[in-house]
Amino acid sequence: MIRIYTQPQKALHWLRRYQNLRPQFLCILGFTDTALIANISTAGATPDARLTTALADGEFLTKGVSPHPTYPLPPLTTGISPVFITRAVLEGCQLPVLLFNAGLRQSPSFPCIDLQGQPARCLTSGQALPLAVVEHLFEQGLQWGQKLALTHGDSYLIIGECVVGGTTTALAVLTALGINAQGKVNSSHPLCNHQQKQALVEQGLARAPSLSHPLEILAAVGDPMQIVASGMAIAASASLGVLLAGGTQMLAVYALAQALSQNLGLGVNWDNIVVGTTRWVAEDPSADTVGLASLLADVPLLATELNFTDSRYPQLQLYERGFVKEGVGAGGSAIAASLYQGWTNQKLLTAIEKLVSKS
């Protein structure tokens, strides 16, 4: 149920080390006004719907199916939210969960650690976040990584995210770091909107006051999740495993952690960090996830082989046609279910369909 795409020796060592261990699931929630651009994402059928996607996903993660949610899951253009995958694993494997508010537009309706960040402006502004906020969020990430390492030192952290428009900010950060990611990033669209993303990134980079330091890059074209996740991964890796749960967005986090560690002289145990996603992302024919991972030195890229072909729900079968693909740590949580309790595809599918049937 777990396939390795890059750095097989490192990936196998990581998987063997953390097999049968119970991980802690984290989800970093944030917002960027990039999400309000027409057709930039299908994680919400309209810009208005995308305003509360992260809030709805966070509420569903913590409470599951509810008759009267404060933030209902937004209708997608096609398909169903990947939060059903993650919630099914969290419930079935009884994984501990922590949610972090790195910068949301509205107050969460669920327990959530407020990191005192703020939502990002559209990356086309070239001034997405104040540098002081980026520095603060980085410190918060480092501190929480250290705290969690003290309590979970024999296991690993799954670091997921929910930031609508985040693959576009990921492209911007990767590009500013000097990585040729054009045409390689993923999208919730079945055919990635590469031209739209690239045009937005070029606007933002042209307007950025400075791109000479990774923190300045985040301030110019990033989102609040990226810097928190990078800090957490750097600090936690000193003593425990880290599974960055996502595709393009977490490859950008990994690249950012590399740049920050070099610029700031921070020690990182790279053997403890892997990126885990879904095969819908890893094998996306309209992107090049594996090629992108190969550009990032020695990042191990893993994916769950979760398959919805035999699902009785059309909205799940649509994943096999390239819709949605990933989000809210779905791929990483499915990897963890197989690694921790040996869940098969049928076990995963049954748990997910049970949730769907209640919704």
N, C-alpha and C positions, 0 to 999 in steps of 0.2 A: 504493500500500500504506500510505500515511500520510494520515490525515484530520485536518484542523484544525477545532476546535470553538469556540475563543474566541481573541480577539486575533489575527486572521489576518495582519495586516501584521508584527507582531513574530514570530509563529511562522514565517512564510515567510522572513524575514530570518535567523532562527536556522537553519532547515533548509538554506538556501543556503550559509550560512557554514561549516557543518560537514559538508556533503555530501562523501563519499569519504574522510573522515578516520577514522582508527582510534581508537575510544574506549577508555577504561579502565573496566572493570566493577567496581563495588564493591557489596558486600552487607553490610548492618548487621543483625546477628542480636541478638535480645533476647527477653525473656519478661516477661509480666505474668500475675499470678494471675487476672486477669479471664478468661483463657482456660479456666480450670477450671470456670466456671459452665456448668451444663447447657444445651446447645443454643445457646450463644453463637456457635459457629463450626462449620463443617463441615471445617475444616483438620485432620482427625483425628476419627474417628468417636466417640471417647469422651474425657472429660477426661484419662484416663491416656495415651491416644495422643497428645494435644496437648502433653504434657510434653516430647516429643522431636521435634516437627515441625521446629523451626528447626535442630536438630542434624542431622536426617536430610536436610533440604534442603541444608544447607551441605556435608555429606559428598558428596551427589550432585552438587552444583555443581562440586566440586573433583576428584572421582574418577570420575564417571559411573556406569554400570551396573557393579556389583560383585557377585560370587557370594556373598560373606559380609560385608555391610556391618555396621559396629559399630552404626549406628542405621538400621535399615531404614525406608524411607518408610512412614508410617503408613497404614493403610487408611482411605480417605475414605468418608463416607456414600454419596456418589455421585461418579463421575468419577475423574480422575487428577491428580496434583499438577502445578501450573504450572511446577515446576522442570524438567520435560521440555522445555518451550519454551525456557527460558533456557539450559539445558545444550546443547541442539542448536545454538543460535546461538553460544555461546562456543566450542564445538568447531569448527563449520563456518567461522566467521570468525576463529578463532584470536585471540580478544580476551584481553588480560591481565586477571587477576582478583585482587582483594584482598578478603578477608573480615574483618569486625570483630566481636568479641564485646563488645557493649555491656552485656550483663547476662543471662547464661544460667544455668540451674539446674545444669547438668552440664558437664563439660569436653568441648570439641570433640575429634573424632577426626581432625581435618584441620588444615592450617596456617591459623591465625586470629590476628589481632592482638588481644591482650587490652587493652581500654581501661580495665580496673579499675573497671567499673561494677558494678551488681547488678540482679537481677530486681526488677520492680516488684510491690508488693502490689496487691491488687484495687482498682480505682479507687473502689469503693464505700466504701473506708476513708477517703477524703479525704486520705490520707497515703501516696500510692503510693511515693514515693521521698524519702530525706533530701535536703534542699536542698543540702547540701554535695556529694552525689553528682551532682545535676543540674548544679551549677556546674562540677564536675570534668569531667563528660562534655561539657559545652559547650566547655570549653577544649580538650579532646581533639579535638573536631570542628573547631574553628578551626585548631588546629595541623596536623591532617592535611589539611585543605583547602589550607592554605598550602604544605605539603610537596608535595602532588600537583600543585599549580599550577606549581611549579618544574620538574617533569619532564614535564608534559603540556600545556604552555602553548599549543600550536598545535592542540589538539584539545578533547575534552570528556570529562567524567566521567558515567557512568551510575550513579546512586545508587539501589540497590534495597534491599529490606528483607525480613525474615521475622520477624514478631511476631504470633503467633496471638492473636486478640482485639483486634488493632490498629485495626480500624475503629471499635470502641466507644471506645477511648481517644482516637481521632481526633475522634469526635463530642464527647467531653468537653472536649477542648482547644479545639476550634472554638467550642463554646458558651461556655466561660469567657472566650474572647477577644472575645465579643460578636457572634459571627457566627451567624445563624439557620440552623443546619444541620439542624434537626429534620426528619426525613422525607426528607432528601436523601442521606444517606451510603449507601455500598454494603455488601454482605455477601457471604459465600461461599454463602449460602442462595439458592435461586432466587427466593424472595420475601423481601425483607429484613425482619428481625425488629425493626422500628423501635420498637415499644412496649417490648420488652424492653430494648433499648439505652437508650432515653430514661429509663426508670425507674431503671436503674443509674446513669446520668449524674446524674440529679437527687439520688440518694442521696449520691454522691461530692461533688458541689458543695456540698450542704448541710452536709457534715461537714468541709469544707476549712477549715483555720485562717486562710488568707489567699489571696486571688486577685488581689492588687493589682499583681503583676508577672508577666510571662511565665514567669520561672523558678519562681515560686511556683505558678503554674498547673501546670507540668510536675511539680513535687514533689507536688502534690495529686492529680492525676488522669491523669497522663501515663504514658508508658513510656520505657525507656532509649534506644530507637532514635531517637525524635523529636528529642531535643535534639542528639544527635550529627549527624544528617542536616542539621539546621538550621545548625549551626556549620560543617559542611563546605561547604554550599552558599553561605553568606555569604562565607567566606574564599576559596573557589575561584573564585567569580564575578568576582573582581577581574581575572583574566587569562585565564580559559578558560570554556568552556561547561559547563553542568550540566543533565543530564536527570534530573529526579526521577522515578524509574520506579515508578509506582504510581497508584492512584486516590485514594480518600478519604484514605488515610493520607498520601500525599504532598501533597495539597492542604492538609492540616493542617500539614505541615512547612513549606510555603510561607507559610501564614498566620502560623505561629510565627516564621519568619525575618523577616517584615515587622514583627511586634510587637517582636522583639528588636532589630532595627536601629533602630527608632524610640526605644525605651526606653534603649538603650545608646549611641546615636549612632554606630552602625557603618555604614561605607560598603559598599553592595551595588550591583553592576552588574546590575540587574534584566533588562536586555536579554540577559544571558547565561543566564538560567534559564527552563526550560520544564518542564511536567509532562507525562509520557507514559504512557499506559496502553493497555488493550485496548478494542476497540469493545464488548465484552461489558459492560464497566464504563461506558464513556461513554454507551452507549445502553440501559442497564439500565432497564427499564420500572418496576421497583419502587423506584427511587431517582431522584435528579435531580443527576447529577454535573455536567452542564453548567451548571445553575442555581447549584450550589454554587460552581463555578469563577468564575462571573460576579459573585459576591459578593466575591471577593478582588481587587478593584481590577483589575489588568491582567495576570493570569496567563494565559499561553498554554497551552491544553490540547490535546494531540495524542493520537491513538490509532492503533495498527496496525489495519489492516483484515483481519488474519489470520482465516481462516474454516475451520471444521472440518466443514462440511456434507458434503463429499465424502470425509471420512476413512473408511478401512476399519475403524477401531477405534471401537466404541460408546462407550468411555470418553472419547474425544475429541469425538465428536458431541454428548455431553451438555453441552459448553460452549455449544452453540447453543440449549440449553434453559434457560440461565441458571445452571447449576451452576459452582462454583469461580470462574470469571471472570478471576482475576488473582492474582499473588503472586510473590515472589522476583524481581522485576524483569522478569517475562515480557513485559509490553507494551513496556517500554522497550528490552529486548534485541531484540525483533522489529522495532521502529522502527529500531534501529541497523543491523540486518542489511540492511534495505532502503536505508537512507541510505548505508551504507559500501560494500556490495557489490551493491546492486540486487536483492536477493532478492525473488522473486515469491512469491505465495501457494503455488504448487506447490512451489517450492524449500524454503520453510519447512515445509510439510506433510511433504514427503519426508524432511527431516532429523529432524523430530520423530517421525514414524512409525518411522524406523530405530531410534531410541533405544527406543521403546516395544516394538518387536519383540524387542529384546535383554533386556528386563526380565522 
